[in-house]
C-alpha cells in the first residue's frame, strides 16, 4: 500500500484494509532539495555542550546546600535513586528522540502527536523566562570580576560609602572584636547595598530605577552570548571548549586550596555526616527529585536540539550515561569545594558551620564564598578565577537554553527563518536583554512516551544504535518517569516555597503573579489543541484516527542513510 514497499506474501487484511496482526514498521527514504542539516564538527563539541548545559550554577550552590540541609551523606541515597529511575531515563529518552527525528521541541510533535505541539511553544516561552533572570546572575558575577582588579577587594573593608555602622570585619586574629547578631560583614553589605542596592527600595510597590552599572554588565554578557550562538553549533561548539572545561580547572584549584585551610575538615564533616532520620521526611525526597530533574534538564528542549545535530547512528545511549554521570559527580565535588571554605569561615569566627551555612542560593556565592576568598592569601587571584568560573557556568546554560528556542523556531518555520538565522538570534537576544532589565531594579515537558508508544520508540532506537533499550528503560519510561514528574509537580503545588529576599517577605499577591506567569506558558497547550482541531481537515473522529492506519512509517532523511 505504500510507495516503494513490496511484500512476497501479503498478510491477510482486516477491516478497513488494515493488515491483521502486529503493526509493521516501514522505512521510507525521504529525498529533499533542502540543504542537509548542520552537524557538530566533532563529537566532543556535542559532549561538552551537553555537559556545559547540565552543569550549571545549581551544581555549585544548590546541591551542597540541599545536601547538608537534608541529612548530609544520607541525602545521597534518595538523590541517586531519583537519578537512576527518573532523571537519567528521561535524559536518555530526549537525546534519542532528538537524534532520531532531527527536530526541535516544536516540530518533533508532528512525529509523536501533532495536537500536542503547543507543548513545544510552551517550552520556548519558559526558556525566555529563564533567560530573563538567569543572565542577571552572570551580570552580578561580572560586576564582582571587574571589582576584583582593584588594589583592595571592595568587600573586605567597612570604610566604603555604602557601609553602615553595623559593618564588622571579623577574623580569628581580631581578639578585641566580638561578632553579634546585629553585625554584618563587609561582603554582605557590598552585595546587598552596592550591587543589589536593596536598601533603596521599600518593597515591590516601589521598584526603583535600573542600575546602570549592572545594565552594562548584562549587555556585555548578552553580547558574548550572541556572538557565540549566532552561527549555530559550529560556533557554540568551539566556545564550549573553554566555557565547559575552565570551571573544572577552577574547581580543582579551589578544592586543593580549600583543603589546606584551617577548619576545612569541620566543613567536610558537616557536609557528609549522615542523618538517616531525615529520610523519613517527604521534603527530602521532594528536594532530591527536584534537584536531579532541574540539574540534568530534560524536558526543556535543549537535549532535543543538541541531539538533532548528531549523526544518525551516534551512540546516544553512551552519551546519556557519560554526561549524566559527569553532572552528578560535579555536584558532589562542588560540595567539597564549598564546605571546606565554610569550615574555614566557621573556624575564623569561632562559630558553628551551621551558622555560617545559613545562606542559600546566590548569597552562598556572593557573600560567604566571596568573603572567604577575600581572607585568603592571593585573594585577588582566587577572586578573579572564581567569578570567571561563575560566568562560564552560566554562559554554557544560556547558550543551550537559547539554542533550544532557536532550533525549535528554525525547524518549525524553515522557509521564513533558516536564511535569516543571524537576524533572528539578534532579535531573540534583544528580547531577552530587555526582559532581563526588569531584574536589575532594586529590589515541563511531561513524559510523552505513552503517546509515542514504547514499542515504536524502542524500534527507532534499534534503528539508530543497532540494539533496543532493555526492560529497565522500558519500565522507567512507561511507569516510573511519569510518576517521577507527577511527584515533582504535585509537591511544588502542595508545598509552595516561601518567597523572601533576606528579611523582606514578598506579599501574597506575588505568589499569585508567579502562578500566572507559569500559566501564561501552559496556555499554549490547550490553545494549540483548539487551533489544531479547527484547522485540521475531516471530522473529529477522522482527525483522532489519522495518527495510525495499522502501520507505522519511520521517515529517515536522505543525509542519514
Number of C-alpha atoms within 10 A of each C-alpha: 8 9 6 8 9 9 7 5 6 8 11 10 11 11 7 8 11 15 17 12 11 8 15 12 14 13 14 16 15 13 10 10 5 8 7 11 13 13 17 21 15 12 14 14 19 23 20 22 27 27 22 27 26 27 28 26 24 19 26 25 20 19 24 25 23 18 25 23 19 23 21 22 17 20 24 17 14 17 22 16 15 23 23 15 18 22 28 24 23 28 24 21 25 27 25 28 25 25 25 27 23 24 26 29 32 26 22 21 20 14 15 20 14 16 20 21 22 24 24 25 23 23 25 24 18 20 23 20 17 16 22 19 18 18 26 23 18 25 24 23 25 23 18 24 20 12 17 22 14 10 8 13 20 19 26 22 16 21 13 14 8 13 20 15 9 15 18 21 18 19 16 12 9 11 8 6 12 11 15 9 6 8 15 19 21 25 27 20 22 23 20 19 18 17 17 19 19 20 12 15 15 13 16 13 8 12 17 17 14 15 16 12 14 23 20 14 20 24 20 14 20 22 15 13 20 21 16 20 24 20 13 19 23 17 16 25 23 19 20 26 15 13 22 26 16 16 23 16 13 18 21 14 15 22 20 14 16 25 20 14 16 16 21 24 20 19 29 22 18 22 26 20 14 18 15 14 10 17 16 9 10 10 14 21 23 21 21 24 24 21 22 26 22 15 23 26 23 26 22 24 30 32 32 29 28 27 28 25 20 25 21 23 16 16 17 24 17 11 18 23 14 13 22 26 15 15 22 20 13 18 23 17 18 21 25 26 25 27 29 28 30 31 29 24 29 22 21 18 17 13 13 16 23 16 10 18 23 12 15 14 14 16 19 21 21 21 20 23 20 24 24 20 22 21 14 15 9 10 17 20 14 20 24 18 20 23 25 21 23 22 24 23 27 27 27 26 26 23 25 26 24 25 25 24 28 25 27 26 23 21 20 18 12 15 11 11 17 16 11 12 20 17 12 17 23 17 13 16 21 16 14 21 22 13 15 23 20 16 21 24 22 23 23 16 14 16 23 20 20 13 10 14 12 18 13 17 21 19 17 20 23 14 16 20 17 11 12 17 15 9 9 10 21 18 14 20 23 16 14 18 24 18 15 21 21 14 15 18 15 12 17 13 10 9 10 10 9 10 13 10 10 10 6 12 11 14 12 10 9 12 15 11 11 11 12 12 13 15 12 13 19 19 14 19 17 15 12 18 16 11 12 17 15 12 8 12 10 12 11 12 8 11 14 13 10 10 15 10 12 16 14 14 14 18 14 17 18 12 14 16 10
